[in-house]
Amino acid sequence: MPLPVAGSGFYGDKKYGEYYEEEKKWVELESNPPEFPKPDDLIEIDAGAATSNRFYVDGKTLTVGQDGVVRYVMVVKTSAGSTNVSYEGLRCSTKERKLYAFGRSDTTWSTARNPAWQAIKAGSQHAFLYRQYFCPNHVIIYRAEEGVDALKRGHHPEAR
């Protein structure tokens, strides 16, 4: 059986490349803020010694979307006594984060003005969420329960 001639562009009865699927364009799912967090649903996370703030994730709001985005509500309590609430997303495949909405003191949500994906900064709470909880070894968790379990343990069992 003769082999194809190099450079001919044909392999069998198909042109080179016809066996490969086009890379699918990523499409983000629409996401609305969940119910406002309740104190009993907050799980404290260790975000490193570089900050005196305390960080919590609401385990009931944690979701893993079909679009590959882990979404959750984060609560930050500062050493000065203020509390910040945000609805966020984390994308393991690109190591990015997104802020969808801010929580108000009247337990309603305010949509973020610039909800764009941004690179995760080293040493941030998002870097800890990425590495230790939601994207161990750069791979997204499969289900929300897996993420909640990792939060409760203090790390994902596969995180290095």
Backbone torsions as a table, in degrees:
resi	resn	phi	psi	omega
1	MET	NA	124.4	-178.5
2	PRO	-72.6	143.5	176.9
3	LEU	-87.8	154.6	178.8
4	PRO	-64.5	147.7	178.8
5	VAL	-76.9	132.1	179.7
6	ALA	-56.2	134.1	177.9
7	GLY	87.4	-5.4	-178.1
8	SER	-73.1	-25.2	178.3
9	GLY	84.9	1.0	179.7
10	PHE	-119.1	139.6	175.5
11	TYR	-135.3	103.8	-174.6
12	GLY	73.7	-135.8	-178.5
13	ASP	-99.8	9.4	179.2
14	LYS	-118.3	151.0	173.2
15	LYS	-73.6	152.6	178.2
16	TYR	-56.9	132.2	177.6
17	GLY	100.1	-15.5	-178.5
18	GLU	-71.1	-18.2	178.2
19	TYR	-81.8	-13.1	-177.2
20	TYR	-96.8	137.6	176.4
21	GLU	-82.1	148.3	174.3
22	GLU	-65.9	143.4	177.7
23	GLU	-65.8	128.4	-177.8
24	LYS	-75.5	138.6	178.0
25	LYS	-76.5	133.1	-179.0
26	TRP	-72.6	135.2	177.9
27	VAL	-125.6	123.8	179.1
28	GLU	-80.3	136.4	176.8
29	LEU	-74.8	150.1	175.0
30	GLU	-69.3	141.4	-177.3
31	SER	-141.3	129.6	176.9
32	ASN	-109.4	148.3	179.6
33	PRO	-58.2	143.1	178.6
34	PRO	-80.0	-171.4	173.7
35	GLU	-58.6	149.4	179.4
36	PHE	-64.1	143.4	-175.3
37	PRO	-67.1	147.3	174.9
38	LYS	-107.5	142.5	-177.5
39	PRO	-52.1	-36.1	-178.3
40	ASP	-68.6	-18.5	-177.9
41	ASP	-95.0	-1.6	-176.5
42	LEU	-82.8	134.6	177.5
43	ILE	-116.3	119.9	-178.9
44	GLU	-73.2	139.4	177.1
45	ILE	-118.7	152.3	175.6
46	ASP	-88.9	114.9	-179.8
47	ALA	-107.8	20.5	176.0
48	GLY	94.8	168.1	-175.8
49	ALA	-84.8	-2.5	-175.3
50	ALA	-75.6	-5.1	-177.7
51	THR	-139.8	151.2	175.2
52	SER	-96.3	-2.2	176.9
53	ASN	-69.4	154.8	175.5
54	ARG	-111.0	133.5	-174.7
55	PHE	-115.3	138.7	-179.9
56	TYR	-135.1	148.0	171.7
57	VAL	-119.0	135.5	176.6
58	ASP	-80.5	108.4	-177.2
59	GLY	-61.1	-29.4	-179.1
60	LYS	-72.8	-19.9	-177.8
61	THR	-95.8	-7.1	-177.0
62	LEU	-68.0	126.4	176.9
63	THR	-136.2	154.5	173.5
64	VAL	-119.3	108.2	-175.0
65	GLY	-79.9	157.5	175.1
66	GLN	-61.9	-17.7	179.3
67	ASP	-88.0	4.6	178.0
68	GLY	80.6	25.0	179.9
69	VAL	-114.4	128.7	172.8
70	VAL	-90.5	120.3	-179.2
71	ARG	-113.7	146.8	-174.4
72	TYR	-165.0	163.5	171.8
73	VAL	-102.3	131.0	176.8
74	MET	-112.8	138.9	175.9
75	VAL	-120.4	128.9	179.0
76	VAL	-118.7	124.8	176.2
77	LYS	-109.6	118.7	-176.9
78	THR	-84.3	162.0	178.9
79	SER	-67.0	-20.2	178.2
80	ALA	-82.1	-6.3	175.9
81	GLY	102.7	-3.8	179.1
82	SER	-86.9	158.6	-179.4
83	THR	-125.2	131.1	177.1
84	ASN	-117.3	133.8	-179.6
85	VAL	-121.5	134.2	179.0
86	SER	-144.4	148.8	174.2
87	TYR	-104.1	122.4	-170.0
88	GLU	-132.9	166.6	174.3
89	GLY	-133.9	150.5	179.7
90	LEU	-132.6	129.0	-176.7
91	ARG	-112.4	106.9	-175.1
92	CYS	-65.5	-38.7	-174.1
93	SER	-64.6	-24.6	-178.4
94	THR	-119.3	-1.5	-177.9
95	LYS	54.1	54.2	-180.0
96	GLU	-127.2	162.9	176.4
97	ARG	-133.3	160.3	-180.0
98	LYS	-144.6	140.2	176.4
99	LEU	-102.8	118.6	-178.8
100	TYR	-92.2	-41.9	-175.1
101	ALA	-158.5	156.7	175.2
102	PHE	-108.0	145.2	175.8
103	GLY	-87.0	140.6	176.5
104	ARG	-100.9	162.7	-179.2
105	SER	-64.2	-21.5	178.8
106	ASP	-89.6	16.8	179.2
107	THR	62.5	32.2	172.0
108	THR	-113.0	171.3	-178.4
109	TRP	-109.6	145.5	173.5
110	SER	-118.6	121.4	-178.3
111	THR	-62.9	137.5	178.7
112	ALA	-62.9	141.2	-178.6
113	ARG	-70.9	-35.2	-178.1
114	ASN	-126.9	76.7	-177.3
115	PRO	-80.3	64.7	-178.8
116	ALA	-104.9	152.3	175.7
117	TRP	-72.5	135.8	-179.7
118	GLN	-131.4	148.9	177.3
119	ALA	-62.7	142.6	177.5
120	ILE	-75.8	127.8	-179.3
121	LYS	-82.8	135.9	178.4
122	ALA	-58.4	138.3	177.6
123	GLY	83.2	-5.9	179.9
124	SER	-81.4	167.7	175.8
125	GLN	-61.4	-29.6	178.6
126	HIS	-69.2	-35.7	176.8
127	ALA	-63.9	-39.2	177.2
128	PHE	-67.2	-42.7	177.5
129	LEU	-60.5	-43.3	179.9
130	TYR	-60.8	-55.7	-171.0
131	ARG	-75.7	-44.3	-170.7
132	GLN	-93.5	-19.7	-170.7
133	TYR	-125.8	-51.7	-168.5
134	PHE	-105.1	-19.6	-177.1
135	CYS	-135.5	54.3	-178.6
136	PRO	-59.8	134.0	-177.9
137	ASN	55.6	31.5	176.7
138	HIS	68.5	20.3	-179.4
139	VAL	-118.7	131.7	-178.0
140	ILE	-65.5	145.4	174.2
141	ILE	-64.4	156.4	-177.1
142	TYR	-82.9	-40.7	-174.4
143	ARG	-136.9	160.3	178.2
144	ALA	-60.3	-37.8	-179.0
145	GLU	-60.3	-34.9	177.6
146	GLU	-64.2	-40.8	178.2
147	GLY	-68.2	-41.1	178.9
148	VAL	-64.5	-41.4	177.8
149	ASP	-61.3	-43.5	178.8
150	ALA	-62.6	-41.6	178.9
151	LEU	-61.4	-43.7	-178.9
152	LYS	-68.2	-33.7	179.0
153	ARG	-74.4	-27.1	-175.0
154	GLY	99.5	-2.4	176.5
155	HIS	-178.1	161.3	174.6
156	HIS	-82.1	139.8	-177.8
157	PRO	-59.2	-23.7	-179.7
158	GLU	-95.4	-2.0	-179.9
159	ALA	-71.4	140.2	178.0
160	ARG	-107.1	NA	NA
